[in-house]
Amino acid sequence: MKPKEIRRKILETTYEHRHDDFGIETRQLESILKNVDEKTLHQEITYLEQKNLVTTKGRFTGKPYLNYSAVAITAWGIDCLLYTSDAADERS
């Protein structure tokens, strides 16, 4: 998967879990993105967090990269995801 595809899938998945108290657990995200290694997944989540599209919650030291318990989409992330989806619909 290309980085853009991974980020899109992270946003879509966190959007689906937006009503959960803490977002989606990292282990669930790992199982959805099975073919993406932990380091790459961490890098893409970090990228999205730097852009304020997602936020990570709960720190622990259980893993070298995915050392937080959950990922949640932000309001800005929802707006960006819905805007890009609407734009794609208009093009087709």
PyMOL Python script that loads the backbone (N, CA, C, O; Angstrom):
from pymol import cmd

cmd.read_pdbstr("""\
ATOM      1  N   MET A   1       0.834  -1.193   0.000  1.00  0.00           N
ATOM      2  CA  MET A   1       0.000   0.000   0.000  1.00  0.00           C
ATOM      3  C   MET A   1       0.874   1.250   0.000  1.00  0.00           C
ATOM      4  O   MET A   1       1.931   1.285   0.630  1.00  0.00           O
ATOM      5  N   LYS A   2       0.431   2.242  -0.693  1.00  0.00           N
ATOM      6  CA  LYS A   2       1.132   3.514  -0.703  1.00  0.00           C
ATOM      7  C   LYS A   2       0.773   4.302   0.550  1.00  0.00           C
ATOM      8  O   LYS A   2      -0.300   4.096   1.117  1.00  0.00           O
ATOM      9  N   PRO A   3       1.656   5.206   0.996  1.00  0.00           N
ATOM     10  CA  PRO A   3       1.374   5.990   2.204  1.00  0.00           C
ATOM     11  C   PRO A   3       0.028   6.718   2.167  1.00  0.00           C
ATOM     12  O   PRO A   3      -0.676   6.778   3.175  1.00  0.00           O
ATOM     13  N   LYS A   4      -0.322   7.262   1.018  1.00  0.00           N
ATOM     14  CA  LYS A   4      -1.604   7.971   0.888  1.00  0.00           C
ATOM     15  C   LYS A   4      -2.779   7.017   1.137  1.00  0.00           C
ATOM     16  O   LYS A   4      -3.764   7.396   1.771  1.00  0.00           O
ATOM     17  N   GLU A   5      -2.675   5.795   0.641  1.00  0.00           N
ATOM     18  CA  GLU A   5      -3.729   4.795   0.832  1.00  0.00           C
ATOM     19  C   GLU A   5      -3.824   4.389   2.301  1.00  0.00           C
ATOM     20  O   GLU A   5      -4.920   4.207   2.831  1.00  0.00           O
ATOM     21  N   ILE A   6      -2.673   4.247   2.952  1.00  0.00           N
ATOM     22  CA  ILE A   6      -2.653   3.882   4.378  1.00  0.00           C
ATOM     23  C   ILE A   6      -3.302   4.988   5.197  1.00  0.00           C
ATOM     24  O   ILE A   6      -4.137   4.713   6.059  1.00  0.00           O
ATOM     25  N   ARG A   7      -2.926   6.231   4.935  1.00  0.00           N
ATOM     26  CA  ARG A   7      -3.516   7.356   5.682  1.00  0.00           C
ATOM     27  C   ARG A   7      -5.015   7.440   5.456  1.00  0.00           C
ATOM     28  O   ARG A   7      -5.773   7.694   6.393  1.00  0.00           O
ATOM     29  N   ARG A   8      -5.445   7.230   4.225  1.00  0.00           N
ATOM     30  CA  ARG A   8      -6.878   7.258   3.909  1.00  0.00           C
ATOM     31  C   ARG A   8      -7.612   6.177   4.700  1.00  0.00           C
ATOM     32  O   ARG A   8      -8.677   6.431   5.262  1.00  0.00           O
ATOM     33  N   LYS A   9      -7.045   4.976   4.742  1.00  0.00           N
ATOM     34  CA  LYS A   9      -7.681   3.870   5.468  1.00  0.00           C
ATOM     35  C   LYS A   9      -7.718   4.156   6.968  1.00  0.00           C
ATOM     36  O   LYS A   9      -8.704   3.833   7.630  1.00  0.00           O
ATOM     37  N   ILE A  10      -6.670   4.752   7.509  1.00  0.00           N
ATOM     38  CA  ILE A  10      -6.662   5.127   8.932  1.00  0.00           C
ATOM     39  C   ILE A  10      -7.778   6.123   9.207  1.00  0.00           C
ATOM     40  O   ILE A  10      -8.520   5.967  10.177  1.00  0.00           O
ATOM     41  N   LEU A  11      -7.905   7.144   8.365  1.00  0.00           N
ATOM     42  CA  LEU A  11      -8.961   8.141   8.550  1.00  0.00           C
ATOM     43  C   LEU A  11     -10.353   7.517   8.438  1.00  0.00           C
ATOM     44  O   LEU A  11     -11.232   7.804   9.251  1.00  0.00           O
ATOM     45  N   GLU A  12     -10.550   6.672   7.439  1.00  0.00           N
ATOM     46  CA  GLU A  12     -11.849   6.023   7.271  1.00  0.00           C
ATOM     47  C   GLU A  12     -12.195   5.139   8.465  1.00  0.00           C
ATOM     48  O   GLU A  12     -13.334   5.132   8.931  1.00  0.00           O
ATOM     49  N   THR A  13     -11.215   4.402   8.950  1.00  0.00           N
ATOM     50  CA  THR A  13     -11.450   3.493  10.072  1.00  0.00           C
ATOM     51  C   THR A  13     -11.718   4.264  11.361  1.00  0.00           C
ATOM     52  O   THR A  13     -12.624   3.911  12.116  1.00  0.00           O
ATOM     53  N   THR A  14     -10.941   5.311  11.616  1.00  0.00           N
ATOM     54  CA  THR A  14     -11.184   6.109  12.829  1.00  0.00           C
ATOM     55  C   THR A  14     -12.519   6.841  12.726  1.00  0.00           C
ATOM     56  O   THR A  14     -13.184   7.063  13.737  1.00  0.00           O
ATOM     57  N   TYR A  15     -12.914   7.216  11.508  1.00  0.00           N
ATOM     58  CA  TYR A  15     -14.222   7.852  11.306  1.00  0.00           C
ATOM     59  C   TYR A  15     -15.347   6.883  11.680  1.00  0.00           C
ATOM     60  O   TYR A  15     -16.323   7.272  12.323  1.00  0.00           O
ATOM     61  N   GLU A  16     -15.203   5.626  11.274  1.00  0.00           N
ATOM     62  CA  GLU A  16     -16.209   4.612  11.602  1.00  0.00           C
ATOM     63  C   GLU A  16     -16.330   4.416  13.114  1.00  0.00           C
ATOM     64  O   GLU A  16     -17.393   4.029  13.600  1.00  0.00           O
ATOM     65  N   HIS A  17     -15.270   4.673  13.853  1.00  0.00           N
ATOM     66  CA  HIS A  17     -15.249   4.494  15.310  1.00  0.00           C
ATOM     67  C   HIS A  17     -15.333   5.832  16.054  1.00  0.00           C
ATOM     68  O   HIS A  17     -14.971   5.908  17.228  1.00  0.00           O
ATOM     69  N   ARG A  18     -15.795   6.860  15.395  1.00  0.00           N
ATOM     70  CA  ARG A  18     -15.798   8.200  15.993  1.00  0.00           C
ATOM     71  C   ARG A  18     -16.709   8.323  17.205  1.00  0.00           C
ATOM     72  O   ARG A  18     -16.499   9.206  18.037  1.00  0.00           O
ATOM     73  N   HIS A  19     -17.715   7.462  17.329  1.00  0.00           N
ATOM     74  CA  HIS A  19     -18.625   7.545  18.464  1.00  0.00           C
ATOM     75  C   HIS A  19     -18.178   6.685  19.651  1.00  0.00           C
ATOM     76  O   HIS A  19     -18.784   6.729  20.721  1.00  0.00           O
ATOM     77  N   ASP A  20     -17.116   5.905  19.450  1.00  0.00           N
ATOM     78  CA  ASP A  20     -16.554   5.127  20.563  1.00  0.00           C
ATOM     79  C   ASP A  20     -15.866   6.087  21.528  1.00  0.00           C
ATOM     80  O   ASP A  20     -15.340   7.117  21.106  1.00  0.00           O
ATOM     81  N   ASP A  21     -15.865   5.766  22.790  1.00  0.00           N
ATOM     82  CA  ASP A  21     -15.312   6.670  23.805  1.00  0.00           C
ATOM     83  C   ASP A  21     -13.879   7.089  23.526  1.00  0.00           C
ATOM     84  O   ASP A  21     -13.534   8.260  23.683  1.00  0.00           O
ATOM     85  N   PHE A  22     -13.039   6.145  23.115  1.00  0.00           N
ATOM     86  CA  PHE A  22     -11.619   6.444  22.939  1.00  0.00           C
ATOM     87  C   PHE A  22     -11.143   6.330  21.495  1.00  0.00           C
ATOM     88  O   PHE A  22      -9.945   6.459  21.244  1.00  0.00           O
ATOM     89  N   GLY A  23     -12.026   6.098  20.551  1.00  0.00           N
ATOM     90  CA  GLY A  23     -11.598   5.882  19.173  1.00  0.00           C
ATOM     91  C   GLY A  23     -11.415   4.400  18.914  1.00  0.00           C
ATOM     92  O   GLY A  23     -12.168   3.578  19.437  1.00  0.00           O
ATOM     93  N   ILE A  24     -10.432   4.056  18.120  1.00  0.00           N
ATOM     94  CA  ILE A  24     -10.155   2.648  17.807  1.00  0.00           C
ATOM     95  C   ILE A  24      -8.832   2.252  18.448  1.00  0.00           C
ATOM     96  O   ILE A  24      -7.863   3.011  18.419  1.00  0.00           O
ATOM     97  N   GLU A  25      -8.804   1.067  19.021  1.00  0.00           N
ATOM     98  CA  GLU A  25      -7.572   0.572  19.637  1.00  0.00           C
ATOM     99  C   GLU A  25      -6.547   0.265  18.551  1.00  0.00           C
ATOM    100  O   GLU A  25      -6.895  -0.146  17.444  1.00  0.00           O
ATOM    101  N   THR A  26      -5.289   0.470  18.886  1.00  0.00           N
ATOM    102  CA  THR A  26      -4.229   0.251  17.894  1.00  0.00           C
ATOM    103  C   THR A  26      -4.188  -1.201  17.422  1.00  0.00           C
ATOM    104  O   THR A  26      -3.877  -1.456  16.258  1.00  0.00           O
ATOM    105  N   ARG A  27      -4.490  -2.144  18.289  1.00  0.00           N
ATOM    106  CA  ARG A  27      -4.464  -3.548  17.862  1.00  0.00           C
ATOM    107  C   ARG A  27      -5.561  -3.827  16.836  1.00  0.00           C
ATOM    108  O   ARG A  27      -5.370  -4.647  15.938  1.00  0.00           O
ATOM    109  N   GLN A  28      -6.715  -3.149  16.961  1.00  0.00           N
ATOM    110  CA  GLN A  28      -7.773  -3.288  15.956  1.00  0.00           C
ATOM    111  C   GLN A  28      -7.322  -2.691  14.629  1.00  0.00           C
ATOM    112  O   GLN A  28      -7.556  -3.261  13.563  1.00  0.00           O
ATOM    113  N   LEU A  29      -6.683  -1.552  14.713  1.00  0.00           N
ATOM    114  CA  LEU A  29      -6.181  -0.886  13.507  1.00  0.00           C
ATOM    115  C   LEU A  29      -5.131  -1.766  12.823  1.00  0.00           C
ATOM    116  O   LEU A  29      -5.104  -1.873  11.597  1.00  0.00           O
ATOM    117  N   GLU A  30      -4.274  -2.389  13.620  1.00  0.00           N
ATOM    118  CA  GLU A  30      -3.259  -3.304  13.062  1.00  0.00           C
ATOM    119  C   GLU A  30      -3.915  -4.488  12.353  1.00  0.00           C
ATOM    120  O   GLU A  30      -3.440  -4.920  11.303  1.00  0.00           O
ATOM    121  N   SER A  31      -5.000  -5.012  12.918  1.00  0.00           N
ATOM    122  CA  SER A  31      -5.659  -6.166  12.293  1.00  0.00           C
ATOM    123  C   SER A  31      -6.373  -5.771  11.001  1.00  0.00           C
ATOM    124  O   SER A  31      -6.487  -6.588  10.088  1.00  0.00           O
ATOM    125  N   ILE A  32      -6.849  -4.540  10.914  1.00  0.00           N
ATOM    126  CA  ILE A  32      -7.489  -4.066   9.687  1.00  0.00           C
ATOM    127  C   ILE A  32      -6.440  -3.836   8.599  1.00  0.00           C
ATOM    128  O   ILE A  32      -6.662  -4.164   7.433  1.00  0.00           O
ATOM    129  N   LEU A  33      -5.301  -3.271   8.989  1.00  0.00           N
ATOM    130  CA  LEU A  33      -4.207  -2.997   8.048  1.00  0.00           C
ATOM    131  C   LEU A  33      -3.121  -4.058   8.222  1.00  0.00           C
ATOM    132  O   LEU A  33      -1.980  -3.732   8.551  1.00  0.00           O
ATOM    133  N   LYS A  34      -3.473  -5.325   8.003  1.00  0.00           N
ATOM    134  CA  LYS A  34      -2.586  -6.462   8.240  1.00  0.00           C
ATOM    135  C   LYS A  34      -1.283  -6.401   7.450  1.00  0.00           C
ATOM    136  O   LYS A  34      -0.235  -6.813   7.946  1.00  0.00           O
ATOM    137  N   ASN A  35      -1.346  -5.893   6.233  1.00  0.00           N
ATOM    138  CA  ASN A  35      -0.156  -5.908   5.385  1.00  0.00           C
ATOM    139  C   ASN A  35       0.750  -4.696   5.605  1.00  0.00           C
ATOM    140  O   ASN A  35       1.699  -4.493   4.848  1.00  0.00           O
ATOM    141  N   VAL A  36       0.471  -3.891   6.628  1.00  0.00           N
ATOM    142  CA  VAL A  36       1.295  -2.722   6.947  1.00  0.00           C
ATOM    143  C   VAL A  36       2.044  -3.011   8.247  1.00  0.00           C
ATOM    144  O   VAL A  36       1.430  -3.342   9.261  1.00  0.00           O
ATOM    145  N   ASP A  37       3.366  -2.887   8.216  1.00  0.00           N
ATOM    146  CA  ASP A  37       4.143  -3.184   9.413  1.00  0.00           C
ATOM    147  C   ASP A  37       3.954  -2.089  10.473  1.00  0.00           C
ATOM    148  O   ASP A  37       3.519  -0.978  10.168  1.00  0.00           O
ATOM    149  N   GLU A  38       4.288  -2.426  11.704  1.00  0.00           N
ATOM    150  CA  GLU A  38       4.068  -1.540  12.850  1.00  0.00           C
ATOM    151  C   GLU A  38       4.760  -0.180  12.693  1.00  0.00           C
ATOM    152  O   GLU A  38       4.174   0.859  13.000  1.00  0.00           O
ATOM    153  N   LYS A  39       5.994  -0.194  12.219  1.00  0.00           N
ATOM    154  CA  LYS A  39       6.741   1.058  12.077  1.00  0.00           C
ATOM    155  C   LYS A  39       6.084   1.984  11.047  1.00  0.00           C
ATOM    156  O   LYS A  39       5.949   3.183  11.290  1.00  0.00           O
ATOM    157  N   THR A  40       5.679   1.437   9.911  1.00  0.00           N
ATOM    158  CA  THR A  40       5.026   2.236   8.872  1.00  0.00           C
ATOM    159  C   THR A  40       3.686   2.772   9.366  1.00  0.00           C
ATOM    160  O   THR A  40       3.358   3.935   9.133  1.00  0.00           O
ATOM    161  N   LEU A  41       2.921   1.937  10.040  1.00  0.00           N
ATOM    162  CA  LEU A  41       1.636   2.373  10.586  1.00  0.00           C
ATOM    163  C   LEU A  41       1.847   3.518  11.576  1.00  0.00           C
ATOM    164  O   LEU A  41       1.118   4.509  11.560  1.00  0.00           O
ATOM    165  N   HIS A  42       2.847   3.369  12.431  1.00  0.00           N
ATOM    166  CA  HIS A  42       3.175   4.429  13.392  1.00  0.00           C
ATOM    167  C   HIS A  42       3.544   5.726  12.676  1.00  0.00           C
ATOM    168  O   HIS A  42       3.099   6.802  13.075  1.00  0.00           O
ATOM    169  N   GLN A  43       4.354   5.632  11.624  1.00  0.00           N
ATOM    170  CA  GLN A  43       4.772   6.820  10.882  1.00  0.00           C
ATOM    171  C   GLN A  43       3.579   7.536  10.250  1.00  0.00           C
ATOM    172  O   GLN A  43       3.521   8.766  10.251  1.00  0.00           O
ATOM    173  N   GLU A  44       2.643   6.780   9.719  1.00  0.00           N
ATOM    174  CA  GLU A  44       1.472   7.387   9.082  1.00  0.00           C
ATOM    175  C   GLU A  44       0.522   7.993  10.114  1.00  0.00           C
ATOM    176  O   GLU A  44      -0.073   9.043   9.869  1.00  0.00           O
ATOM    177  N   ILE A  45       0.378   7.342  11.256  1.00  0.00           N
ATOM    178  CA  ILE A  45      -0.443   7.910  12.338  1.00  0.00           C
ATOM    179  C   ILE A  45       0.205   9.194  12.848  1.00  0.00           C
ATOM    180  O   ILE A  45      -0.489  10.179  13.102  1.00  0.00           O
ATOM    181  N   THR A  46       1.518   9.191  12.998  1.00  0.00           N
ATOM    182  CA  THR A  46       2.245  10.382  13.436  1.00  0.00           C
ATOM    183  C   THR A  46       2.051  11.521  12.442  1.00  0.00           C
ATOM    184  O   THR A  46       1.828  12.664  12.841  1.00  0.00           O
ATOM    185  N   TYR A  47       2.134  11.217  11.155  1.00  0.00           N
ATOM    186  CA  TYR A  47       1.912  12.226  10.115  1.00  0.00           C
ATOM    187  C   TYR A  47       0.511  12.838  10.255  1.00  0.00           C
ATOM    188  O   TYR A  47       0.353  14.058  10.233  1.00  0.00           O
ATOM    189  N   LEU A  48      -0.497  11.975  10.397  1.00  0.00           N
ATOM    190  CA  LEU A  48      -1.875  12.463  10.529  1.00  0.00           C
ATOM    191  C   LEU A  48      -2.055  13.269  11.818  1.00  0.00           C
ATOM    192  O   LEU A  48      -2.809  14.241  11.849  1.00  0.00           O
ATOM    193  N   GLU A  49      -1.361  12.860  12.874  1.00  0.00           N
ATOM    194  CA  GLU A  49      -1.447  13.593  14.147  1.00  0.00           C
ATOM    195  C   GLU A  49      -0.787  14.969  14.014  1.00  0.00           C
ATOM    196  O   GLU A  49      -1.292  15.948  14.563  1.00  0.00           O
ATOM    197  N   GLN A  50       0.319  15.053  13.301  1.00  0.00           N
ATOM    198  CA  GLN A  50       0.980  16.339  13.087  1.00  0.00           C
ATOM    199  C   GLN A  50       0.109  17.294  12.279  1.00  0.00           C
ATOM    200  O   GLN A  50       0.213  18.510  12.436  1.00  0.00           O
ATOM    201  N   LYS A  51      -0.740  16.756  11.422  1.00  0.00           N
ATOM    202  CA  LYS A  51      -1.666  17.563  10.622  1.00  0.00           C
ATOM    203  C   LYS A  51      -2.983  17.810  11.369  1.00  0.00           C
ATOM    204  O   LYS A  51      -3.904  18.415  10.818  1.00  0.00           O
ATOM    205  N   ASN A  52      -3.073  17.346  12.616  1.00  0.00           N
ATOM    206  CA  ASN A  52      -4.267  17.499  13.468  1.00  0.00           C
ATOM    207  C   ASN A  52      -5.498  16.799  12.901  1.00  0.00           C
ATOM    208  O   ASN A  52      -6.622  17.257  13.105  1.00  0.00           O
ATOM    209  N   LEU A  53      -5.291  15.699  12.192  1.00  0.00           N
ATOM    210  CA  LEU A  53      -6.405  14.931  11.646  1.00  0.00           C
ATOM    211  C   LEU A  53      -6.817  13.792  12.570  1.00  0.00           C
ATOM    212  O   LEU A  53      -7.974  13.371  12.559  1.00  0.00           O
ATOM    213  N   VAL A  54      -5.881  13.294  13.366  1.00  0.00           N
ATOM    214  CA  VAL A  54      -6.175  12.277  14.385  1.00  0.00           C
ATOM    215  C   VAL A  54      -5.442  12.647  15.656  1.00  0.00           C
ATOM    216  O   VAL A  54      -4.543  13.489  15.657  1.00  0.00           O
ATOM    217  N   THR A  55      -5.841  12.006  16.734  1.00  0.00           N
ATOM    218  CA  THR A  55      -5.146  12.163  18.001  1.00  0.00           C
ATOM    219  C   THR A  55      -4.914  10.784  18.600  1.00  0.00           C
ATOM    220  O   THR A  55      -5.740   9.885  18.435  1.00  0.00           O
ATOM    221  N   THR A  56      -3.801  10.614  19.293  1.00  0.00           N
ATOM    222  CA  THR A  56      -3.524   9.340  19.963  1.00  0.00           C
ATOM    223  C   THR A  56      -3.836   9.503  21.431  1.00  0.00           C
ATOM    224  O   THR A  56      -3.718  10.592  21.991  1.00  0.00           O
ATOM    225  N   LYS A  57      -4.240   8.396  22.055  1.00  0.00           N
ATOM    226  CA  LYS A  57      -4.649   8.435  23.459  1.00  0.00           C
ATOM    227  C   LYS A  57      -4.007   7.300  24.230  1.00  0.00           C
ATOM    228  O   LYS A  57      -3.826   6.201  23.706  1.00  0.00           O
ATOM    229  N   GLY A  58      -3.668   7.573  25.469  1.00  0.00           N
ATOM    230  CA  GLY A  58      -3.149   6.550  26.369  1.00  0.00           C
ATOM    231  C   GLY A  58      -1.767   6.070  26.015  1.00  0.00           C
ATOM    232  O   GLY A  58      -1.612   5.297  25.069  1.00  0.00           O
ATOM    233  N   ARG A  59      -0.778   6.492  26.727  1.00  0.00           N
ATOM    234  CA  ARG A  59       0.607   6.083  26.469  1.00  0.00           C
ATOM    235  C   ARG A  59       0.967   4.854  27.314  1.00  0.00           C
ATOM    236  O   ARG A  59       0.564   4.735  28.471  1.00  0.00           O
ATOM    237  N   PHE A  60       1.726   3.959  26.711  1.00  0.00           N
ATOM    238  CA  PHE A  60       2.312   2.827  27.432  1.00  0.00           C
ATOM    239  C   PHE A  60       3.554   2.390  26.681  1.00  0.00           C
ATOM    240  O   PHE A  60       3.775   2.809  25.545  1.00  0.00           O
ATOM    241  N   THR A  61       4.355   1.561  27.300  1.00  0.00           N
ATOM    242  CA  THR A  61       5.634   1.175  26.700  1.00  0.00           C
ATOM    243  C   THR A  61       5.640  -0.266  26.212  1.00  0.00           C
ATOM    244  O   THR A  61       6.701  -0.886  26.136  1.00  0.00           O
ATOM    245  N   GLY A  62       4.491  -0.799  25.884  1.00  0.00           N
ATOM    246  CA  GLY A  62       4.404  -2.190  25.467  1.00  0.00           C
ATOM    247  C   GLY A  62       4.981  -2.490  24.100  1.00  0.00           C
ATOM    248  O   GLY A  62       5.382  -3.623  23.834  1.00  0.00           O
ATOM    249  N   LYS A  63       5.029  -1.494  23.226  1.00  0.00           N
ATOM    250  CA  LYS A  63       5.523  -1.716  21.867  1.00  0.00           C
ATOM    251  C   LYS A  63       6.516  -0.627  21.505  1.00  0.00           C
ATOM    252  O   LYS A  63       6.445   0.484  22.032  1.00  0.00           O
ATOM    253  N   PRO A  64       7.435  -0.937  20.615  1.00  0.00           N
ATOM    254  CA  PRO A  64       8.437   0.070  20.253  1.00  0.00           C
ATOM    255  C   PRO A  64       7.856   1.249  19.471  1.00  0.00           C
ATOM    256  O   PRO A  64       8.330   2.374  19.629  1.00  0.00           O
ATOM    257  N   TYR A  65       6.844   1.021  18.634  1.00  0.00           N
ATOM    258  CA  TYR A  65       6.311   2.103  17.815  1.00  0.00           C
ATOM    259  C   TYR A  65       4.891   2.491  18.209  1.00  0.00           C
ATOM    260  O   TYR A  65       4.639   3.645  18.556  1.00  0.00           O
ATOM    261  N   LEU A  66       3.984   1.560  18.160  1.00  0.00           N
ATOM    262  CA  LEU A  66       2.597   1.875  18.498  1.00  0.00           C
ATOM    263  C   LEU A  66       2.429   1.853  20.019  1.00  0.00           C
ATOM    264  O   LEU A  66       1.800   0.954  20.576  1.00  0.00           O
ATOM    265  N   ASN A  67       3.004   2.859  20.674  1.00  0.00           N
ATOM    266  CA  ASN A  67       3.022   2.893  22.137  1.00  0.00           C
ATOM    267  C   ASN A  67       1.922   3.780  22.703  1.00  0.00           C
ATOM    268  O   ASN A  67       2.153   4.561  23.625  1.00  0.00           O
ATOM    269  N   TYR A  68       0.733   3.654  22.146  1.00  0.00           N
ATOM    270  CA  TYR A  68      -0.468   4.322  22.651  1.00  0.00           C
ATOM    271  C   TYR A  68      -1.612   3.340  22.476  1.00  0.00           C
ATOM    272  O   TYR A  68      -1.525   2.416  21.667  1.00  0.00           O
ATOM    273  N   SER A  69      -2.671   3.535  23.225  1.00  0.00           N
ATOM    274  CA  SER A  69      -3.722   2.530  23.227  1.00  0.00           C
ATOM    275  C   SER A  69      -4.819   2.763  22.194  1.00  0.00           C
ATOM    276  O   SER A  69      -5.495   1.815  21.795  1.00  0.00           O
ATOM    277  N   ALA A  70      -5.007   3.999  21.757  1.00  0.00           N
ATOM    278  CA  ALA A  70      -6.097   4.254  20.817  1.00  0.00           C
ATOM    279  C   ALA A  70      -5.780   5.429  19.903  1.00  0.00           C
ATOM    280  O   ALA A  70      -4.935   6.272  20.208  1.00  0.00           O
ATOM    281  N   VAL A  71      -6.476   5.461  18.780  1.00  0.00           N
ATOM    282  CA  VAL A  71      -6.371   6.556  17.809  1.00  0.00           C
ATOM    283  C   VAL A  71      -7.791   7.029  17.526  1.00  0.00           C
ATOM    284  O   VAL A  71      -8.684   6.220  17.276  1.00  0.00           O
ATOM    285  N   ALA A  72      -7.995   8.342  17.568  1.00  0.00           N
ATOM    286  CA  ALA A  72      -9.318   8.910  17.312  1.00  0.00           C
ATOM    287  C   ALA A  72      -9.210  10.014  16.264  1.00  0.00           C
ATOM    288  O   ALA A  72      -8.213  10.732  16.194  1.00  0.00           O
ATOM    289  N   ILE A  73     -10.244  10.132  15.465  1.00  0.00           N
ATOM    290  CA  ILE A  73     -10.276  11.179  14.453  1.00  0.00           C
ATOM    291  C   ILE A  73     -10.707  12.491  15.112  1.00  0.00           C
ATOM    292  O   ILE A  73     -11.530  12.487  16.028  1.00  0.00           O
ATOM    293  N   THR A  74     -10.156  13.599  14.651  1.00  0.00           N
ATOM    294  CA  THR A  74     -10.514  14.912  15.173  1.00  0.00           C
ATOM    295  C   THR A  74     -11.634  15.506  14.309  1.00  0.00           C
ATOM    296  O   THR A  74     -11.969  14.960  13.257  1.00  0.00           O
ATOM    297  N   ALA A  75     -12.203  16.617  14.756  1.00  0.00           N
ATOM    298  CA  ALA A  75     -13.227  17.303  13.970  1.00  0.00           C
ATOM    299  C   ALA A  75     -12.657  17.735  12.615  1.00  0.00           C
ATOM    300  O   ALA A  75     -13.325  17.630  11.586  1.00  0.00           O
ATOM    301  N   TRP A  76     -11.425  18.217  12.633  1.00  0.00           N
ATOM    302  CA  TRP A  76     -10.767  18.621  11.390  1.00  0.00           C
ATOM    303  C   TRP A  76     -10.586  17.406  10.470  1.00  0.00           C
ATOM    304  O   TRP A  76     -10.769  17.512   9.257  1.00  0.00           O
ATOM    305  N   GLY A  77     -10.232  16.271  11.042  1.00  0.00           N
ATOM    306  CA  GLY A  77     -10.071  15.046  10.264  1.00  0.00           C
ATOM    307  C   GLY A  77     -11.376  14.616   9.619  1.00  0.00           C
ATOM    308  O   GLY A  77     -11.388  14.178   8.468  1.00  0.00           O
ATOM    309  N   ILE A  78     -12.482  14.739  10.356  1.00  0.00           N
ATOM    310  CA  ILE A  78     -13.803  14.400   9.806  1.00  0.00           C
ATOM    311  C   ILE A  78     -14.120  15.322   8.630  1.00  0.00           C
ATOM    312  O   ILE A  78     -14.543  14.864   7.568  1.00  0.00           O
ATOM    313  N   ASP A  79     -13.911  16.619   8.827  1.00  0.00           N
ATOM    314  CA  ASP A  79     -14.192  17.580   7.753  1.00  0.00           C
ATOM    315  C   ASP A  79     -13.364  17.283   6.505  1.00  0.00           C
ATOM    316  O   ASP A  79     -13.886  17.303   5.390  1.00  0.00           O
ATOM    317  N   CYS A  80     -12.083  17.010   6.691  1.00  0.00           N
ATOM    318  CA  CYS A  80     -11.212  16.720   5.547  1.00  0.00           C
ATOM    319  C   CYS A  80     -11.631  15.438   4.844  1.00  0.00           C
ATOM    320  O   CYS A  80     -11.651  15.381   3.615  1.00  0.00           O
ATOM    321  N   LEU A  81     -11.963  14.413   5.613  1.00  0.00           N
ATOM    322  CA  LEU A  81     -12.382  13.140   5.030  1.00  0.00           C
ATOM    323  C   LEU A  81     -13.675  13.315   4.245  1.00  0.00           C
ATOM    324  O   LEU A  81     -13.785  12.826   3.120  1.00  0.00           O
ATOM    325  N   LEU A  82     -14.649  14.000   4.818  1.00  0.00           N
ATOM    326  CA  LEU A  82     -15.929  14.187   4.141  1.00  0.00           C
ATOM    327  C   LEU A  82     -15.789  15.100   2.924  1.00  0.00           C
ATOM    328  O   LEU A  82     -16.443  14.880   1.904  1.00  0.00           O
ATOM    329  N   TYR A  83     -14.943  16.117   3.025  1.00  0.00           N
ATOM    330  CA  TYR A  83     -14.731  17.021   1.894  1.00  0.00           C
ATOM    331  C   TYR A  83     -14.097  16.283   0.718  1.00  0.00           C
ATOM    332  O   TYR A  83     -14.524  16.449  -0.424  1.00  0.00           O
ATOM    333  N   THR A  84     -13.091  15.478   0.993  1.00  0.00           N
ATOM    334  CA  THR A  84     -12.428  14.764  -0.099  1.00  0.00           C
ATOM    335  C   THR A  84     -13.355  13.698  -0.681  1.00  0.00           C
ATOM    336  O   THR A  84     -13.292  13.422  -1.879  1.00  0.00           O
ATOM    337  N   SER A  85     -14.220  13.091   0.147  1.00  0.00           N
ATOM    338  CA  SER A  85     -15.182  12.110  -0.349  1.00  0.00           C
ATOM    339  C   SER A  85     -16.208  12.784  -1.253  1.00  0.00           C
ATOM    340  O   SER A  85     -16.561  12.252  -2.305  1.00  0.00           O
ATOM    341  N   ASP A  86     -16.688  13.965  -0.838  1.00  0.00           N
ATOM    342  CA  ASP A  86     -17.657  14.710  -1.649  1.00  0.00           C
ATOM    343  C   ASP A  86     -17.046  15.128  -2.977  1.00  0.00           C
ATOM    344  O   ASP A  86     -17.701  15.043  -4.016  1.00  0.00           O
ATOM    345  N   ALA A  87     -15.796  15.577  -2.951  1.00  0.00           N
ATOM    346  CA  ALA A  87     -15.123  15.999  -4.177  1.00  0.00           C
ATOM    347  C   ALA A  87     -14.941  14.831  -5.130  1.00  0.00           C
ATOM    348  O   ALA A  87     -15.075  14.991  -6.343  1.00  0.00           O
ATOM    349  N   ALA A  88     -14.636  13.659  -4.590  1.00  0.00           N
ATOM    350  CA  ALA A  88     -14.482  12.461  -5.429  1.00  0.00           C
ATOM    351  C   ALA A  88     -15.830  12.062  -6.042  1.00  0.00           C
ATOM    352  O   ALA A  88     -15.892  11.639  -7.196  1.00  0.00           O
ATOM    353  N   ASP A  89     -16.895  12.200  -5.269  1.00  0.00           N
ATOM    354  CA  ASP A  89     -18.235  11.884  -5.790  1.00  0.00           C
ATOM    355  C   ASP A  89     -18.627  12.810  -6.935  1.00  0.00           C
ATOM    356  O   ASP A  89     -19.246  12.383  -7.910  1.00  0.00           O
ATOM    357  N   GLU A  90     -18.257  14.084  -6.804  1.00  0.00           N
ATOM    358  CA  GLU A  90     -18.588  15.053  -7.844  1.00  0.00           C
ATOM    359  C   GLU A  90     -17.830  14.773  -9.141  1.00  0.00           C
ATOM    360  O   GLU A  90     -18.344  15.029 -10.230  1.00  0.00           O
ATOM    361  N   ARG A  91     -16.607  14.246  -9.026  1.00  0.00           N
ATOM    362  CA  ARG A  91     -15.800  13.959 -10.208  1.00  0.00           C
ATOM    363  C   ARG A  91     -16.316  12.740 -10.967  1.00  0.00           C
ATOM    364  O   ARG A  91     -16.118  12.633 -12.177  1.00  0.00           O
ATOM    365  N   SER A  92     -16.967  11.834 -10.273  1.00  0.00           N
ATOM    366  CA  SER A  92     -17.405  10.590 -10.957  1.00  0.00           C
ATOM    367  C   SER A  92     -18.794  10.690 -11.535  1.00  0.00           C
ATOM    368  O   SER A  92     -19.285   9.731 -12.131  1.00  0.00           O
TER     369      SER A  92
END
""", "prot")
cmd.dss("prot")
cmd.show_as("cartoon", "prot")
cmd.util.cbc("prot")
cmd.orient("prot")
